[in-house]
Amino acid sequence: MTTTLASGTDLFARHRETLDRAREAIRTRAYFSAYPESASGKVYGETAAAEGKAAFEARLGRPFVLDQPSTGESTSTERSPYGLPLAVQYQAADVDALLAAAVQAGAAWGAASPEERVGVALEALARINARSFEMAHAAMHTTGQAFMMAFQAAGPHAQDRALEAIPYAYNEMARIPASVTWEKPGKETLRVAKTFRVVPRGIDLTIGCSTFPTWNAYPGLFASLVTGNAVVVKPHPQAVLPLAITVEVLQGVLREAGFDPRVVTLAVDTSDRPLAKVLAQRSEVALIDYTGSTGFGDWLEENAHALVFTEKAGVNGVVIDSTNDLSGMARNLAMSLSLYSGQMCTTPQNLFVPKDGIVAGGERVSFDAVVGALVGAIDALLGEPARAAGVLGAIATDATLHRIDEENAKPGVVRKSAAAANPEFPDARVRTPLVAVVDAADRERYEREAFGPIAFVVRTADTDESLRLATGEAQREGAITAIVHTTDDAVLAKAEGWARDGKVNLAVNFTGSLLVNQSAAFSDYHVTGGNPSGNASLTDAAFVANRFRVIETRTPLA
């Protein structure tokens, strides 16, 4: 017999302060983080690191059992980019039974109050946060992120992004009164009792990615949950474990709060028997949250009957016109290009530089000198093996390794990508950034996403051409981030036009520790939804408000 430990209403009261602080943060967009990003024993407990690692290691080579229907078969698809054997065995999804269970479980969940659902979600996040070290190892050995990035990005930063979606959803539902007596004066006053009920759209299909499985999946998953929708999580075959742990925690909280745990389920597939298209075309699925390749994202937008929220690929540009700090600019770009081996959707790819060079610190610097400063900064950053391993992480997929090898063999490469050692994991697939110089006319080479540690320095006629090319790329191919380096107010105004016309978020003169790769929950909008890199933004009201409907009942009063 399942024991109810705390109702959703009790959980809402327990976490009300967190919700209120998050609501204030999305109003002001000031700095706020509910979950500490420091992997310190003083924060998480002196034994947390060892316990998290042990919990992760206990998963290896064993079945991962969730409370949901399956075919009875198991599948194991993950391979650690660091060479560690994983062999976690997951229940193969029975699509018909899984969706039927989600529909059944979703009935009571959708009928619950917004406060009950928010309470469950906040309690789940608190428990996920307590397991951040376990999650870090799970993310590290599925995505290839270095440990500290995995701890932060798959742990507290992802949890903050999940939390961010909850007050947006709660606010949108709270705007709707439960009931009202409506009166229209006249010869005969009309009086009508009106009730308004928030109802979910249906099942949400959350399709995970291989690089940031929790950070990208959590906003849609939690937004759909708190608006009353059951969620089927379809992880990428390479990165199942972080989302499996998430579903396990959510099912536990749901069960303890008196709900059917199958409100959230996991649909594991394989690369030779994919389920995303199968699930996306089922009539039970009303919402889809997707992060991944442009090709499949386009297919979903064009073919799925459900409401689709996408984050796809983009070609992120940097326009270099002038700077007061050439070395700082080069160091900042070197870190942006090297971090997680360029496997971030926010990593810059194309650096547009005028052929006659730039003005740096009041002096003319040649095109070759700008390129040399960038290459030198990368070399300096990665010169010490342990530091390089912590920055670069490992390459997640064979496709990325193949892409690097192809670019290494092409003309114009001024810094080849090379294998690098990881002192802790000798079998890790580590590659350093590649830098190639191309002409503006060579658009077939650089005007497409080259996912991984690959950067192009594009030689342009002048800054105006740089801005035209960057704007065109954002409009045609999509872009998530953009950078301009300039000391000229007129150029900055033009760059702001690039951001406006390309519907891309702009960073100006980043030379310090702040990287364009970073996106702060509660303050930064991630993706604008205005260009081909995605049709939604994390997180705004539009991301949550369409996940529910309002049903009205009208009764005349005497």
C-alpha positions in Angstrom: 0.0 0.0 0.0 1.3 3.5 -0.9 1.5 5.9 2.0 0.7 9.5 1.4 3.5 11.4 3.2 2.5 15.0 2.2 -0.3 16.3 0.0 0.4 18.6 -2.9 -1.1 21.4 -0.8 1.3 20.7 2.0 4.3 20.7 -0.4 3.1 24.0 -1.8 3.2 25.5 1.7 6.6 23.9 2.4 8.1 25.6 -0.7 6.1 28.8 -0.9 9.0 31.0 -0.1 11.0 29.5 -3.0 8.1 30.2 -5.3 7.7 33.7 -4.1 11.3 34.5 -4.6 11.3 33.0 -8.1 8.2 35.1 -8.9 10.0 38.2 -7.9 13.1 37.3 -9.8 11.2 36.8 -13.1 9.5 40.2 -12.5 12.8 42.1 -11.9 15.1 39.8 -14.0 17.8 40.5 -11.3 20.3 37.8 -10.2 18.6 34.9 -8.4 19.6 31.3 -7.9 17.7 28.9 -5.6 20.2 26.1 -6.0 23.9 26.7 -5.2 26.3 26.1 -8.1 29.3 25.4 -5.8 30.2 21.7 -5.5 31.3 22.3 -2.0 30.9 20.0 1.0 30.0 23.1 3.0 27.0 23.6 0.8 25.8 20.1 0.0 27.3 18.3 3.0 30.7 16.8 3.5 29.7 13.3 2.4 27.6 14.5 -0.6 30.3 14.1 -3.2 31.2 10.6 -2.2 27.6 9.5 -1.8 26.7 10.9 -5.2 29.6 9.1 -6.9 28.7 5.9 -5.2 25.0 6.2 -6.2 26.1 6.7 -9.8 28.5 3.8 -9.7 25.7 1.6 -8.3 23.7 2.3 -11.5 26.4 0.8 -13.8 25.7 -2.5 -15.4 22.3 -2.8 -13.7 18.6 -2.5 -14.6 17.0 0.9 -14.1 13.5 0.2 -13.1 10.7 2.7 -13.2 7.0 2.4 -12.3 5.6 2.2 -15.9 4.6 -0.4 -18.5 7.2 -1.8 -20.8 7.7 -4.5 -23.4 9.6 -6.7 -21.0 12.8 -6.1 -23.0 15.7 -3.9 -22.0 18.0 -1.7 -23.9 21.4 -0.2 -23.2 22.6 2.5 -25.6 24.9 4.9 -23.7 28.7 5.0 -24.1 30.8 7.2 -21.9 33.0 9.6 -23.9 35.5 9.1 -21.2 35.8 5.4 -21.8 34.0 4.3 -18.6 31.8 1.2 -19.1 28.2 2.2 -18.3 25.8 -0.7 -19.4 22.8 0.7 -17.6 19.8 -1.3 -18.8 16.5 0.5 -19.3 13.0 -0.8 -19.8 12.0 -0.7 -23.5 9.0 1.4 -24.0 5.7 -0.1 -25.0 4.2 2.9 -26.8 0.5 1.9 -26.6 0.7 0.9 -22.9 2.8 3.9 -22.0 0.5 6.4 -23.5 -2.6 4.7 -22.1 -1.0 4.9 -18.6 -0.2 8.5 -19.1 -3.8 9.3 -20.1 -5.1 7.5 -17.1 -2.7 9.0 -14.7 -3.2 12.5 -16.2 -6.9 12.6 -15.4 -6.5 13.1 -11.6 -3.3 15.2 -12.1 -5.1 17.6 -14.4 -8.0 17.9 -12.0 -5.7 18.8 -9.1 -5.3 22.5 -8.2 -2.4 24.5 -9.6 -1.1 24.8 -6.0 -1.0 21.0 -5.6 0.9 20.6 -8.9 3.4 23.4 -8.1 4.0 21.8 -4.7 4.9 18.5 -6.2 7.1 20.1 -8.8 9.0 22.2 -6.2 9.5 19.2 -3.9 10.8 17.2 -6.8 13.3 19.9 -7.6 14.5 20.0 -4.0 15.2 16.3 -4.1 16.9 16.5 -7.5 19.1 19.2 -6.1 20.1 17.0 -3.2 21.3 14.4 -5.8 23.3 16.9 -7.8 26.6 15.0 -7.4 25.0 11.8 -8.7 23.5 13.8 -11.6 26.9 15.3 -12.3 28.5 11.9 -12.9 25.5 10.8 -14.9 25.8 13.9 -17.2 29.6 13.8 -17.4 29.6 10.2 -18.6 26.8 10.5 -21.1 27.4 14.0 -22.6 31.2 14.4 -22.3 31.0 17.5 -20.1 33.9 17.9 -17.7 32.8 17.2 -14.1 32.5 20.8 -12.9 30.4 21.8 -15.9 28.3 18.7 -15.5 27.7 19.5 -11.8 26.6 23.0 -12.6 24.9 22.7 -16.0 23.1 19.3 -15.3 22.5 20.2 -11.7 21.9 23.6 -10.2 21.7 25.6 -13.4 19.2 23.1 -14.9 17.2 23.2 -11.7 17.1 26.9 -11.8 15.8 26.8 -15.4 13.1 24.3 -14.2 12.2 26.6 -11.3 12.0 29.6 -13.6 9.3 27.9 -15.7 7.1 27.3 -12.6 6.3 30.9 -11.6 5.6 31.8 -15.2 3.1 29.0 -15.4 1.7 29.7 -11.9 1.3 33.4 -12.7 -0.6 32.6 -16.0 -3.0 30.3 -14.2 -3.4 32.6 -11.2 -4.6 35.4 -13.5 -7.8 33.4 -14.1 -10.5 33.7 -11.3 -12.3 30.5 -10.3 -15.7 32.2 -10.4 -17.4 35.5 -10.9 -21.0 36.8 -10.8 -21.4 38.7 -14.1 -24.0 41.5 -14.3 -25.0 43.5 -17.3 -27.3 46.4 -16.4 -30.3 47.3 -18.5 -34.1 47.2 -18.5 -33.7 43.7 -17.4 -30.4 43.1 -15.5 -28.6 40.0 -16.7 -26.9 38.1 -13.9 -24.8 35.0 -14.7 -22.6 32.8 -12.5 -19.5 32.1 -14.4 -16.8 29.5 -13.4 -13.5 29.1 -15.1 -11.4 26.0 -14.9 -7.8 25.5 -16.1 -7.5 22.2 -18.0 -4.4 20.7 -19.5 -3.9 20.3 -23.3 -2.9 16.6 -23.1 0.3 14.6 -23.0 3.6 16.5 -23.4 6.3 14.7 -25.3 9.7 16.0 -24.1 12.4 15.0 -26.5 15.9 15.2 -24.9 19.2 16.1 -26.5 22.6 14.5 -26.2 24.6 17.5 -24.9 22.5 19.1 -22.1 19.8 16.6 -21.4 18.5 18.2 -18.2 19.2 21.9 -18.9 17.2 21.8 -22.1 14.5 19.4 -21.0 13.5 20.8 -17.6 11.8 24.0 -18.7 9.2 22.3 -20.9 8.9 19.3 -18.6 8.1 21.3 -15.5 6.0 23.9 -17.3 3.8 21.1 -18.7 3.6 19.4 -15.4 2.5 22.4 -13.3 -0.1 23.2 -16.0 -1.6 19.8 -15.5 -0.2 17.8 -18.4 1.2 14.3 -18.1 4.7 14.1 -19.6 6.4 11.3 -21.6 10.2 11.9 -21.6 12.0 10.6 -24.7 15.7 10.9 -24.0 18.5 10.9 -26.6 19.9 7.3 -26.7 23.3 8.7 -25.8 22.1 10.6 -22.7 19.4 8.6 -20.9 20.6 8.4 -17.4 20.2 12.1 -16.3 16.6 12.1 -17.4 15.9 8.6 -16.0 17.1 9.8 -12.6 14.8 12.9 -13.0 11.8 10.7 -13.8 12.6 8.4 -10.9 12.5 11.4 -8.5 9.3 12.8 -10.0 7.6 9.4 -9.8 8.6 9.1 -6.1 7.2 12.5 -5.2 4.0 11.9 -7.2 3.4 8.6 -5.5 4.0 10.0 -2.0 1.6 12.9 -2.7 -1.1 10.5 -3.6 -0.9 10.7 -7.4 -0.3 8.0 -10.0 3.4 8.1 -10.6 2.9 7.4 -14.3 2.1 11.1 -14.7 5.7 11.2 -15.8 7.2 8.3 -17.7 10.4 7.5 -19.7 10.3 6.3 -23.3 13.7 4.8 -24.1 14.5 4.0 -27.7 17.6 3.0 -29.7 19.2 4.6 -32.8 18.0 1.7 -35.0 14.5 1.8 -33.6 13.7 5.4 -32.8 10.5 6.4 -31.1 10.4 10.2 -31.5 8.4 10.2 -34.8 6.2 7.4 -33.6 5.3 9.3 -30.4 5.0 12.7 -32.1 2.4 11.4 -34.4 0.1 9.9 -31.8 -3.2 11.6 -31.2 -2.7 11.5 -27.4 0.3 13.8 -27.6 -0.8 17.5 -27.5 2.5 19.2 -26.7 6.1 18.6 -27.8 9.2 20.1 -26.4 12.3 19.4 -28.6 15.9 20.2 -28.5 18.2 18.9 -31.2 19.1 19.0 -34.9 17.5 21.4 -37.3 16.4 18.7 -39.6 14.2 16.8 -37.1 13.0 20.1 -35.5 11.8 21.3 -38.9 10.0 18.0 -39.4 8.2 18.3 -36.1 7.2 21.9 -36.8 5.8 20.9 -40.2 4.3 17.5 -39.5 3.3 17.1 -35.8 -0.3 17.8 -35.0 0.7 18.8 -31.5 1.8 22.3 -30.4 5.6 22.2 -30.8 8.3 24.1 -28.9 11.7 23.8 -30.5 15.3 24.7 -29.9 17.4 23.8 -33.0 20.8 24.5 -34.4 22.2 27.9 -35.3 25.3 29.6 -36.6 26.5 32.0 -34.0 28.4 35.0 -35.2 31.1 37.4 -33.9 31.7 40.7 -35.6 35.1 42.2 -34.7 35.4 45.8 -35.6 37.6 47.3 -32.9 38.6 46.8 -29.3 40.3 48.5 -26.4 41.6 45.1 -25.1 42.9 42.8 -27.8 44.3 40.2 -25.4 41.2 40.2 -23.3 39.0 39.8 -26.3 41.2 36.9 -27.6 41.2 35.2 -24.2 37.4 35.5 -23.9 36.8 34.1 -27.4 39.3 31.3 -26.7 37.4 30.2 -23.7 34.1 30.4 -25.5 35.4 28.3 -28.4 37.1 25.7 -26.1 34.5 25.3 -23.4 33.0 21.7 -23.7 34.8 21.5 -27.0 32.4 23.8 -28.7 29.4 21.4 -28.2 27.2 24.2 -26.8 24.4 25.7 -28.8 25.7 29.1 -27.7 29.3 28.6 -28.9 30.5 31.2 -31.5 31.3 29.7 -34.8 32.0 32.5 -37.4 34.3 35.4 -36.5 34.0 38.2 -39.1 37.1 40.3 -39.4 37.9 43.0 -42.0 40.7 42.1 -44.3 42.6 45.3 -43.4 42.5 44.4 -39.8 41.0 46.3 -36.8 41.9 49.1 -34.4 43.0 47.8 -31.1 44.0 50.1 -28.3 44.1 53.0 -30.7 46.5 51.2 -33.1 45.9 49.4 -36.4 46.3 45.7 -36.1 46.5 43.5 -39.1 44.0 40.7 -40.0 46.8 38.1 -39.5 47.6 39.6 -36.1 44.0 39.3 -34.9 44.0 35.6 -36.0 47.4 35.1 -34.3 46.0 36.6 -31.0 43.1 34.2 -31.1 45.2 31.1 -31.8 47.8 32.2 -29.2 45.1 32.6 -26.6 43.7 29.1 -27.3 47.2 27.6 -27.1 47.8 29.4 -23.8 44.5 28.3 -22.3 45.0 24.7 -23.2 48.7 24.5 -22.5 48.4 22.7 -19.2 46.9 19.2 -19.6 44.8 19.1 -16.4 43.3 22.6 -17.1 42.7 21.7 -20.7 40.8 18.5 -19.7 38.6 20.6 -17.3 37.8 23.0 -20.1 37.4 20.7 -23.1 35.5 17.8 -21.6 35.1 15.0 -24.2 33.5 14.6 -27.6 30.1 13.1 -27.2 29.5 11.5 -30.7 31.3 9.8 -33.5 29.6 12.3 -35.9 31.4 15.2 -34.3 34.8 13.4 -34.4 34.2 12.7 -38.1 33.3 16.4 -38.7 36.5 17.5 -37.0 38.6 15.1 -39.2 37.0 16.4 -42.4 37.6 20.1 -41.5 41.2 19.3 -40.5 41.9 18.2 -44.0 40.5 21.3 -45.7 42.5 24.4 -46.8 42.9 27.5 -44.6 43.3 25.7 -41.3 45.6 27.8 -39.1 45.1 25.7 -36.0 44.4 22.1 -36.4 42.2 20.2 -33.9 44.3 17.6 -32.2 43.8 14.9 -29.6 44.5 15.9 -26.0 45.2 13.9 -23.0 42.9 13.6 -20.0 45.1 12.7 -17.0 42.2 10.9 -15.2 40.6 9.1 -18.1 43.2 7.9 -20.6 40.5 6.7 -23.1 38.6 10.0 -23.1 37.8 11.4 -26.6 39.3 14.9 -26.2 39.9 17.3 -29.1 41.2 20.8 -29.2 39.6 23.7 -31.2 40.2 24.0 -34.9 40.5 27.5 -36.4 40.3 28.0 -40.2 40.5 31.2 -42.2 38.1 31.5 -45.0 37.0 34.3 -47.4 33.6 35.9 -47.3 32.7 34.3 -50.6 33.3 30.8 -49.3 29.8 30.7 -47.8 29.2 27.0 -48.5 31.9 26.2 -46.0 31.1 28.4 -43.0 27.4 29.3 -43.4 26.1 26.1 -41.8 26.5 24.7 -38.4 29.8 22.9 -37.9 29.0 21.4 -34.5 32.0 20.9 -32.3 35.3 22.6 -31.7 35.4 24.3 -35.1 35.6 28.0 -35.7 36.0 30.1 -38.9 37.6 33.5 -39.1 35.8 35.1 -42.1 37.9 37.6 -44.0 35.5 40.5 -45.1 35.8 43.7 -47.0 34.9 45.8 -44.0 32.7 45.8 -40.9 29.6 46.7 -42.9 30.0 43.5 -44.9 30.6 41.6 -41.6 27.3 42.8 -40.3 25.5 42.0 -43.5 26.8 38.5 -43.5 26.1 37.9 -39.8 22.5 39.3 -40.2 21.8 37.1 -43.2 23.1 34.0 -41.4 20.8 34.6 -38.4 17.8 35.1 -40.7 18.5 32.1 -42.9 20.3 29.6 -40.7 19.3 30.8 -37.2 21.5 32.1 -34.4 21.2 31.8 -30.6 24.0 34.2 -29.7 25.8 37.1 -31.3 28.8 39.1 -30.3 30.1 42.5 -31.4 33.5 44.0 -30.5 33.6 47.7 -31.3 34.6 51.1 -29.8 32.5 53.0 -32.3 29.0 54.0 -31.3 27.9 54.0 -34.9 29.0 50.4 -35.4 27.3 49.4 -32.2 24.0 50.9 -33.5 24.4 48.9 -36.6 25.1 45.8 -34.6 21.9 46.4 -32.6 20.2 46.4 -36.0 21.8 43.0 -36.7 20.3 41.7 -33.4 16.9 43.2 -34.2 16.7 42.1 -37.8 18.2 38.6 -37.1 16.1 38.2 -33.9 19.2 37.2 -31.9 20.5 38.1 -28.5 23.6 40.4 -28.6 26.7 40.5 -26.4 28.9 43.6 -26.5 32.6 43.7 -25.9 32.9 40.6 -23.7 36.6 40.6 -22.6 36.4 39.3 -19.0 35.1 36.1 -17.3 31.6 36.5 -18.6 31.1 34.3 -21.6 28.5 34.5 -24.4 28.0 30.7 -23.8 26.4 31.4 -20.4 22.7 32.0 -20.0 21.5 32.9 -16.5 18.1 31.7 -15.4 15.6 34.3 -14.3 17.4 37.0 -16.2 18.6 35.9 -19.7 16.1 34.8 -22.3 17.6 31.7 -24.0 16.7 31.7 -27.8 14.4 34.4 -29.0 12.0 32.2 -31.0 12.4 34.7 -33.8 14.8 33.0 -36.2 15.3 29.4 -37.4 17.3 28.3 -34.4 14.0 27.8 -32.5 10.4 28.9 -32.2 10.3 29.3 -28.5 12.2 31.2 -25.8 13.3 30.0 -22.4 11.6 31.3 -20.5 8.7 33.7 -21.1 5.0 33.8 -20.7 4.5 32.5 -24.3 6.4 29.4 -23.4 3.9 28.4 -20.7 0.5 30.1 -21.4 -0.5 27.8 -24.3 0.0 24.6 -22.3 -3.4 24.8 -20.8 -6.9 25.9 -21.8 -9.7 27.6 -19.8 -13.2 26.0 -19.8 -16.0 28.2 -18.8 -19.4 27.3 -17.4 -22.2 29.9 -17.4 -25.4 29.6 -15.3 -28.1 32.3 -15.3 -29.1 33.7 -11.9 -32.5 34.8 -10.9 
